[in-house]
């Protein structure tokens, strides 16, 4: 498996990239203003966690992995220490700033939990996808469960990002052909078409290049066959198509009529600069709208394609 490393904060500043995209697409200024604080907060979390090492990546089981089980599947939540509360409070501030419409609900969470020492219990409930425990936590605090879950998930994302590079080394020489992430199991929020040659013909179709998926959770990138649906594995070319951007031919939403799912794509083959997949999906919201208007659901729900 070929490994792609996400640029570190020192090599690529997220805020600078966001400002550049905002200037490039003025029609989406409101989108960037709403979500930029969250993306910047997540990047701040990644920087903070550069000094966090209290985790152990599970030893890769080649047979289990190649049957489709991500390496971090079933992993117990590591010790998050005081890092999770710090990131959580950064996220609450960013969410309230970017989305004034729900600021009152965020403020209620801040007021209810500001003196709490149980935020890591919330983290565990979100990590284990224990919806009952999350519901109990929200009821005890008398706060909005949906907003609380969003904040918990956003606050865990930097931890997944921190672990992904070490996890990727474990699976570097193993086979993976699934549409979900080989690290954490989440579905992609976008794909990039690249022109590099490959030694494996099934990963390339004609002059179409390679398809690389970007994980919506841990930011890992992995390669899959170009003409396949990452959600349902359909290879029926009659049911695989795309909705192209009217503004630029390099942007599109790939759709599957078998499962009615979609994901956004940027064709990078003729671009002079590679898009940063951590922020690029924000510039493709018009394609999310177009695909959803035609009855397709996103493969990975994000704040900008679901709120």
For each residue, the residues with C-beta under 8 A, 3 or more apart:
1: 171 172 173 174 175 176 182 222 223
2: 223
3: 168 169 172
4: 212 220 221 222
5: 165
6: 161 164 165 219 220 221 277 278
7: 11 12 276
8: 11 12
9: 12 13 14 43 46 47
10:
11: 7 8
12: 7 8 9 16 17 276
13: 9 16 17
14: 9 17 18 39 40 43 276 278 279
15: 18 19 36 40 43
16: 12 13 19 20
17: 12 13 14 20 21 276 278 279
18: 14 15 21 22 32 36 39 40 279 282
19: 15 16 22 23
20: 16 17 23 24
21: 17 18 24 25 32 279 280 282 283
22: 18 19 25 26 28 29 32 33 36
23: 19 20 26
24: 20 21 283
25: 21 22 28 32 283
26: 22 23 29
27: 286
28: 22 25 31 32 282 283 285 286
29: 22 26 32 33
30: 33 34
31: 28 34 35 282 285 304
32: 18 21 22 25 28 29 35 36 282
33: 22 29 30 36 98
34: 30 31 98 99 304
35: 31 32 38 39 98 282 303 304
36: 15 18 22 32 33 39 40 98 282
37: 40 41 93 94 95 97 98
38: 35 41 42 91 94 95 98 154 303
39: 14 18 35 36 42 43 278 279 282
40: 14 15 18 36 37 43 44 94
41: 37 38 44 45 87 90 91 93 94 154
42: 38 39 45 46 91 154 157 158 161
43: 9 14 15 39 40 46 47 278
44: 40 41 47 48 90
45: 41 42 48 49 87 90 91 155 157 158
46: 9 42 43 49 50 158 161 162
47: 9 43 44 50
48: 44 45 51 52 83 86 87 158
49: 45 46 52 83 87 158 159 161 162
50: 46 47 162
51: 48
52: 48 49 55 81 83 159 162
53:
54: 78 79 80 81
55: 52 78 79 159 162 163
56: 78
57: 71 72 163 166 167 170
58: 71 72 74 75 170
59: 170
60: 65 71 170 171 174
61: 64 65 69
62: 65 66 174
63: 66 67
64: 61 67 69
65: 60 61 62 68 69 70 71 171 174 176 182
66: 62 63 174 175 176
67: 63 64
68: 65 178
69: 61 64 65 73
70: 65 73 180 181 182 183 184 185
71: 57 58 60 65 167 170 171 182 183
72: 57 58 75 160 163 167 183 184 185
73: 69 70 185
74: 58
75: 58 72 78
76:
77: 80 123 124 127 128
78: 54 55 56 75 159
79: 54 55
80: 54 77 83 84 120 123 159
81: 52 54 84
82: 85 86
83: 48 49 52 80 86 87 159
84: 80 81 87 88 119 120 123 155 156 159
85: 82 88 89 119 120
86: 48 82 83 89 90
87: 41 45 48 49 83 84 90 91 155 158
88: 84 85 91 92 119 122 123 151 152 155
89: 85 86 92 93 110
90: 41 44 45 86 87 93 94
91: 38 41 42 45 87 88 94 95 151 154 155
92: 88 89 95 96 106 109 110 151
93: 37 41 89 90 96 97
94: 37 38 40 41 90 91 97 98
95: 37 38 91 92 98 99 102 106 147 150 151 154
96: 92 93 99 100 102 103 106 107 110
97: 37 93 94
98: 33 34 35 36 37 38 94 95
99: 34 95 96 102 103 106 307
100: 96 103
101:
102: 95 96 99 105 106 147
103: 96 99 100 106 107
104: 107 108
105: 102 108 109 143 144 147
106: 92 95 96 99 102 103 109 110 147 151
107: 96 103 104 110 111
108: 104 105 111 112 142 143 144
109: 92 105 106 112 113 141 143 144 147 148 151
110: 89 92 96 106 107 113 114
111: 107 108 114
112: 108 109 116 141 142 143
113: 109 110 116 119 141 143
114: 110 111
115:
116: 112 113 119 141
117:
118: 121 122 137
119: 84 85 88 113 116 122 123
120: 80 84 85 123 124
121: 118 124 125 133 137
122: 88 118 119 125 126 134 137 148 152
123: 77 80 84 88 119 120 126 127 152 155 156
124: 77 120 121 127 128 130 133
125: 121 122 128 130 133 134 137 152
126: 122 123 129 130 134 149 152 153 156
127: 77 123 124 156
128: 77 124 125 133
129: 126
130: 124 125 126 133 134
131: 134 135
132: 135 136
133: 121 124 125 128 130 136 137
134: 122 125 126 130 131 137 138 145 148 149 152
135: 131 132 138 139 145
136: 132 133 139 140
137: 118 121 122 125 133 134 140 141 148
138: 134 135 141 142 143 144 145 148
139: 135 136 142 145
140: 136 137
141: 109 112 113 116 137 138 148
142: 108 112 138 139
143: 105 108 109 112 113 138 147 148
144: 105 108 109 138 147 148
145: 134 135 138 139 148 149
146: 149 150
147: 95 102 105 106 109 143 144 150 151
148: 109 122 134 137 138 141 143 144 145 151 152
149: 126 134 145 146 152 153
150: 95 146 147 153 154 303
151: 88 91 92 95 106 109 147 148 154 155
152: 88 122 123 125 126 134 148 149 155 156
153: 126 149 150 156 157
154: 38 41 42 91 95 150 151 157
155: 45 84 87 88 91 123 151 152 158
156: 84 123 126 127 152 153 159 160
157: 42 45 153 154 160 161 217 218
158: 42 45 46 48 49 87 155 161 162
159: 49 52 55 78 80 83 84 156 162 163
160: 72 156 157 163 164 183 184 217 218
161: 6 42 46 49 157 158 164 218 219
162: 46 49 50 52 55 158 159
163: 55 57 72 159 160 166 167 183 218
164: 6 160 161 167 168 183 184 215 218 219 220
165: 5 6 168 169
166: 57 163 169 170
167: 57 71 72 163 164 170 171 183 220
168: 3 164 165 171 172 183 220
169: 3 165 166 172
170: 57 58 59 60 71 166 167
171: 1 60 65 71 167 168 174 176 182 183
172: 1 3 168 169
173: 1
174: 1 60 62 65 66 171
175: 1 66
176: 1 65 66 171 182 222
177: 224 225
178: 68 182 224 230
179: 187 188 213 224 228 229 230 231 233 299
180: 70 185 186 187 188 230
181: 70 184 185 186 187 188 213 215 217 218 220 222
182: 1 65 70 71 171 176 178 220 222
183: 70 71 72 160 163 164 167 168 171 215 218 220
184: 70 72 160 164 181 215 217 218 220
185: 70 72 73 180 181
186: 180 181 215 216 217 218 300
187: 179 180 181 216 230 231 263 299 300
188: 179 180 181 191 213 214 215 216 230 263 299 300
189: 214 215 216 263 264 277 281 298 299 300 302
190: 213 214 263 264 265 266 277 280 281 284
191: 188 211 212 213 214 254 263 264 265 266
192: 211 212 214 221 265 266 268 274 275 277
193: 208 209 210 211 212 226 265 266 267 268 269
194: 209 210 211 212 268 269
195: 209 210 268 269
196: 209 210
197: 204
198: 201 203 204 210 223
199:
200: 203 204
201: 198 204
202: 225
203: 198 200 210 211 223 224 225 226
204: 197 198 200 201 208 209 210 226
205: 208 226 227
206:
207:
208: 193 204 205 226 227
209: 193 194 195 196 204 226 267 269
210: 193 194 195 196 198 203 204 223 226
211: 191 192 193 194 203 223 224 225 226 265
212: 4 191 192 193 194 221 222 223
213: 179 181 188 190 191 221 222 223 224 230 263
214: 188 189 190 191 192 219 220 221 277
215: 164 181 183 184 186 188 189 218 219 220 221 222
216: 186 187 188 189 300 302
217: 157 160 181 184 186
218: 157 160 161 163 164 181 183 184 186 215
219: 6 161 164 214 215 277 278
220: 4 6 164 167 168 181 182 183 184 214 215
221: 4 6 192 212 213 214 215 277
222: 1 4 176 181 182 212 213 215
223: 1 2 198 203 210 211 212 213
224: 177 178 179 203 211 213 228 230
225: 177 202 203 211 228 235
226: 193 203 204 205 208 209 210 211
227: 205 208 235 237 240
228: 179 224 225 233 234 235 240
229: 179 232 233 234 235 240 256 258 259 261
230: 178 179 180 187 188 213 224 233 263 299
231: 179 187 256 259 261 299
232: 229 256 258 259 261
233: 179 228 229 230
234: 228 229 239 240 256 258 259
235: 225 227 228 229 240
236: 239 240 258
237: 227 240
238:
239: 234 236 256 257 258
240: 227 228 229 234 235 236 237 254 255 256 257
241: 254 255 257
242: 252 253 254 255 265
243: 252 253 255 262 287 290 291 294
244: 249 251 252
245: 248 249 250 251 252 284 286 287
246:
247: 251 286
248: 245 251
249: 244 245 267
250: 245 266 267 268 270 271
251: 244 245 247 248 264 265 266 267 283 284 287
252: 242 243 244 245 264 265 267 287
253: 242 243 262 263 264 265 284 287 288 290 291 296
254: 191 240 241 242 262 263 264 265
255: 240 241 242 243 260 261 262 291 294 296
256: 229 231 232 234 239 240 259 260 261 262 296
257: 239 240 241 260
258: 229 232 234 236 239
259: 229 231 232 234 256
260: 255 256 257 295 296 297
261: 229 231 232 255 256 296 297 298 299
262: 243 253 254 255 256 291 296 297 298 299
263: 187 188 189 190 191 213 230 253 254 298 299 300
264: 189 190 191 251 252 253 254 281 284 287 288
265: 190 191 192 193 211 242 251 252 253 254
266: 190 191 192 193 250 251 271 275 280 284
267: 193 209 249 250 251 252 270 271
268: 192 193 194 195 250 271 274 275
269: 193 194 195 209
270: 250 267
271: 250 266 267 268 274 275
272:
273:
274: 192 268 271
275: 192 266 268 271 280
276: 7 12 14 17 279 280
277: 6 189 190 192 214 219 221 280 281
278: 6 14 17 39 43 219
279: 14 17 18 21 39 276 282 283
280: 21 190 266 275 276 277 283 284
281: 189 190 264 277 284 285 302 304 305
282: 18 21 28 31 32 35 36 39 279 285 304
283: 21 24 25 28 251 279 280
284: 190 245 251 253 264 266 280 281 287 288
285: 28 31 281 282 288 289 304 305
286: 27 28 245 247 289 290
287: 243 245 251 252 253 264 284 290 291
288: 253 264 284 285 291 292 298 304 305
289: 285 286 292 293
290: 243 253 286 287 293 294
291: 243 253 255 262 287 288 294 296 298
292: 288 289 295 296 297 298 305
293: 289 290
294: 243 255 290 291
295: 260 292
296: 253 255 256 260 261 262 291 292
297: 260 261 262 292
298: 189 261 262 263 288 291 292 301 302 305 306
299: 179 187 188 189 230 231 261 262 263
300: 186 187 188 189 216 263
301: 298 305 306
302: 189 216 281 298 305 306
303: 35 38 150 306 307
304: 31 34 35 281 282 285 288 307
305: 281 285 288 292 298 301 302
306: 298 301 302 303
307: 99 303 304
